[in-house]
Amino acid sequence: MRTSKFAVPPRPLRESVVLICIAMALVAAASAAARTTTASSTARQADAKSWCKAVIDANTKAGTMKNKRFVSFATVPLSAYKRIVNEAVANGAKYIALAPASIKTAVKHQIAYFKNIKARNYSKTTPLAPMTLADVKKITDFERTQCGIKFST
């Protein structure tokens, strides 16, 4: 079977990708909190802390996270999914500005992915491109190690 680099990933992976995207999309709700003017190492810590808080707060408020754990993608209402995608598309520049340097490129790719989702009428089978599995891993690892976020399976 021939596959292209734009093939839709398997369902469990797609669900993980969408949960990660949900986390990123809701960051804009608290983007102002991420601004800092301290020394660079302190700034990186503050950015990570602010970014994590924004992700956790926004996802909890939206109902896509409970107790720092993303709920199963299968239980996220379509209306919440659409709100998150719309928020990401409307505030993409804020998400990118808020993102810590270690995940900034992945966030840029993720915002492009959200634009593709919206353009495809919120299809949950939208191909990842330009986002890659490496981007997904980078964001997921950051959320687990820096934010203490867990993912439902």
C-alpha beads as a LAMMPS data file, in Angstrom:
LAMMPS data file: protein, C-alpha beads

153 atoms
152 bonds

1 atom types
1 bond types

-500.0 500.0 xlo xhi
-500.0 500.0 ylo yhi
-500.0 500.0 zlo zhi

Masses

1 110.0

Atoms # bond

1 1 1 0.000 0.000 0.000
2 1 1 1.379 3.358 -1.022
3 1 1 1.173 6.218 1.458
4 1 1 1.913 9.882 1.115
5 1 1 3.386 12.225 3.638
6 1 1 -0.090 13.750 3.882
7 1 1 -1.803 10.535 4.908
8 1 1 -4.140 10.716 7.859
9 1 1 -2.493 9.096 10.916
10 1 1 -4.147 6.110 12.619
11 1 1 -7.170 6.960 14.796
12 1 1 -5.467 6.708 18.240
13 1 1 -2.636 8.951 17.061
14 1 1 -5.085 11.370 15.466
15 1 1 -6.951 11.588 18.775
16 1 1 -3.718 12.379 20.627
17 1 1 -2.849 15.010 18.054
18 1 1 -6.231 16.670 18.412
19 1 1 -5.952 16.701 22.217
20 1 1 -2.563 18.363 21.925
21 1 1 -4.022 20.850 19.501
22 1 1 -6.820 21.589 21.926
23 1 1 -4.248 22.418 24.565
24 1 1 -2.433 24.815 22.297
25 1 1 -5.545 26.436 20.949
26 1 1 -6.790 27.467 24.340
27 1 1 -3.543 29.142 25.352
28 1 1 -4.632 32.509 23.998
29 1 1 -7.118 32.959 26.812
30 1 1 -4.253 33.893 29.107
31 1 1 -1.583 35.104 26.700
32 1 1 -0.996 38.368 28.519
33 1 1 0.153 36.462 31.594
34 1 1 3.157 35.100 29.713
35 1 1 4.926 38.446 29.333
36 1 1 8.082 38.771 31.386
37 1 1 11.051 41.139 31.524
38 1 1 13.415 39.246 33.817
39 1 1 16.702 37.469 33.032
40 1 1 16.566 34.914 30.208
41 1 1 16.572 31.729 32.326
42 1 1 13.964 33.179 34.636
43 1 1 12.008 34.333 31.590
44 1 1 12.063 30.814 30.126
45 1 1 10.767 29.406 33.419
46 1 1 8.108 32.093 33.664
47 1 1 7.071 31.538 30.037
48 1 1 6.766 27.798 30.606
49 1 1 4.845 28.338 33.844
50 1 1 2.509 30.875 32.269
51 1 1 2.001 28.748 29.185
52 1 1 1.215 25.671 31.289
53 1 1 -1.200 27.594 33.490
54 1 1 -2.953 28.990 30.447
55 1 1 -3.286 25.533 28.875
56 1 1 -4.585 23.960 32.071
57 1 1 -6.975 26.787 32.943
58 1 1 -8.390 27.110 29.438
59 1 1 -8.840 23.376 28.915
60 1 1 -10.404 22.914 32.330
61 1 1 -12.827 25.761 31.659
62 1 1 -13.681 24.336 28.239
63 1 1 -14.300 20.878 29.676
64 1 1 -11.509 19.202 27.715
65 1 1 -9.406 18.646 30.831
66 1 1 -10.122 17.550 34.392
67 1 1 -7.498 17.552 37.132
68 1 1 -4.676 18.236 34.640
69 1 1 -5.741 15.291 32.455
70 1 1 -7.159 15.685 28.984
71 1 1 -10.475 13.919 28.677
72 1 1 -10.799 11.281 25.972
73 1 1 -11.116 12.783 22.530
74 1 1 -14.200 10.660 21.968
75 1 1 -16.036 12.589 24.698
76 1 1 -15.113 16.132 23.563
77 1 1 -18.300 17.700 22.148
78 1 1 -18.105 18.895 18.555
79 1 1 -19.150 22.366 19.698
80 1 1 -16.116 22.561 22.020
81 1 1 -13.859 21.293 19.242
82 1 1 -15.123 24.021 16.900
83 1 1 -14.695 26.740 19.541
84 1 1 -11.116 25.659 20.133
85 1 1 -10.274 25.575 16.434
86 1 1 -11.836 29.005 15.905
87 1 1 -9.916 30.422 18.855
88 1 1 -6.621 29.061 17.517
89 1 1 -7.237 30.463 14.058
90 1 1 -8.327 33.879 15.367
91 1 1 -5.403 34.222 17.785
92 1 1 -2.623 32.246 16.110
93 1 1 -0.089 35.062 16.415
94 1 1 -0.690 35.226 20.175
95 1 1 -0.135 31.481 20.559
96 1 1 3.118 31.684 18.676
97 1 1 4.282 34.669 20.732
98 1 1 3.365 32.925 23.973
99 1 1 5.092 29.638 23.118
100 1 1 8.421 28.928 24.848
101 1 1 11.330 28.801 22.389
102 1 1 11.658 25.017 22.667
103 1 1 8.209 24.475 21.129
104 1 1 7.724 27.663 19.087
105 1 1 8.220 26.023 15.660
106 1 1 5.882 23.183 16.600
107 1 1 3.272 25.752 17.653
108 1 1 3.629 27.547 14.294
109 1 1 2.967 24.252 12.537
110 1 1 0.056 23.565 14.846
111 1 1 -1.595 26.900 14.063
112 1 1 -1.310 26.086 10.349
113 1 1 -2.917 22.712 11.104
114 1 1 -5.824 24.470 12.842
115 1 1 -6.315 26.689 9.809
116 1 1 -6.493 23.548 7.676
117 1 1 -9.051 21.995 10.039
118 1 1 -11.281 25.064 9.787
119 1 1 -10.886 25.189 6.001
120 1 1 -12.027 21.553 5.861
121 1 1 -15.180 22.353 7.845
122 1 1 -13.749 21.034 11.151
123 1 1 -13.019 17.593 9.777
124 1 1 -11.393 15.407 12.415
125 1 1 -9.583 13.556 9.630
126 1 1 -7.679 16.613 8.415
127 1 1 -4.096 15.634 7.524
128 1 1 -1.449 16.907 9.945
129 1 1 0.703 18.730 7.395
130 1 1 2.558 20.977 7.955
131 1 1 2.527 19.683 11.529
132 1 1 4.613 16.545 11.918
133 1 1 4.694 13.676 14.370
134 1 1 7.943 15.197 15.689
135 1 1 6.017 18.413 16.455
136 1 1 3.334 16.402 18.238
137 1 1 5.972 14.622 20.315
138 1 1 7.720 17.890 21.174
139 1 1 4.502 19.523 22.397
140 1 1 3.309 16.409 24.223
141 1 1 6.664 15.948 25.956
142 1 1 6.654 19.609 27.011
143 1 1 3.139 19.361 28.413
144 1 1 4.003 16.209 30.334
145 1 1 7.384 17.315 31.703
146 1 1 6.865 21.057 32.163
147 1 1 3.131 21.229 32.855
148 1 1 2.396 17.898 34.512
149 1 1 -0.440 17.256 32.084
150 1 1 -1.634 13.713 31.526
151 1 1 -3.364 12.312 28.476
152 1 1 -6.359 9.959 28.489
153 1 1 -6.096 6.926 26.263

Bonds

1 1 1 2
2 1 2 3
3 1 3 4
4 1 4 5
5 1 5 6
6 1 6 7
7 1 7 8
8 1 8 9
9 1 9 10
10 1 10 11
11 1 11 12
12 1 12 13
13 1 13 14
14 1 14 15
15 1 15 16
16 1 16 17
17 1 17 18
18 1 18 19
19 1 19 20
20 1 20 21
21 1 21 22
22 1 22 23
23 1 23 24
24 1 24 25
25 1 25 26
26 1 26 27
27 1 27 28
28 1 28 29
29 1 29 30
30 1 30 31
31 1 31 32
32 1 32 33
33 1 33 34
34 1 34 35
35 1 35 36
36 1 36 37
37 1 37 38
38 1 38 39
39 1 39 40
40 1 40 41
41 1 41 42
42 1 42 43
43 1 43 44
44 1 44 45
45 1 45 46
46 1 46 47
47 1 47 48
48 1 48 49
49 1 49 50
50 1 50 51
51 1 51 52
52 1 52 53
53 1 53 54
54 1 54 55
55 1 55 56
56 1 56 57
57 1 57 58
58 1 58 59
59 1 59 60
60 1 60 61
61 1 61 62
62 1 62 63
63 1 63 64
64 1 64 65
65 1 65 66
66 1 66 67
67 1 67 68
68 1 68 69
69 1 69 70
70 1 70 71
71 1 71 72
72 1 72 73
73 1 73 74
74 1 74 75
75 1 75 76
76 1 76 77
77 1 77 78
78 1 78 79
79 1 79 80
80 1 80 81
81 1 81 82
82 1 82 83
83 1 83 84
84 1 84 85
85 1 85 86
86 1 86 87
87 1 87 88
88 1 88 89
89 1 89 90
90 1 90 91
91 1 91 92
92 1 92 93
93 1 93 94
94 1 94 95
95 1 95 96
96 1 96 97
97 1 97 98
98 1 98 99
99 1 99 100
100 1 100 101
101 1 101 102
102 1 102 103
103 1 103 104
104 1 104 105
105 1 105 106
106 1 106 107
107 1 107 108
108 1 108 109
109 1 109 110
110 1 110 111
111 1 111 112
112 1 112 113
113 1 113 114
114 1 114 115
115 1 115 116
116 1 116 117
117 1 117 118
118 1 118 119
119 1 119 120
120 1 120 121
121 1 121 122
122 1 122 123
123 1 123 124
124 1 124 125
125 1 125 126
126 1 126 127
127 1 127 128
128 1 128 129
129 1 129 130
130 1 130 131
131 1 131 132
132 1 132 133
133 1 133 134
134 1 134 135
135 1 135 136
136 1 136 137
137 1 137 138
138 1 138 139
139 1 139 140
140 1 140 141
141 1 141 142
142 1 142 143
143 1 143 144
144 1 144 145
145 1 145 146
146 1 146 147
147 1 147 148
148 1 148 149
149 1 149 150
150 1 150 151
151 1 151 152
152 1 152 153
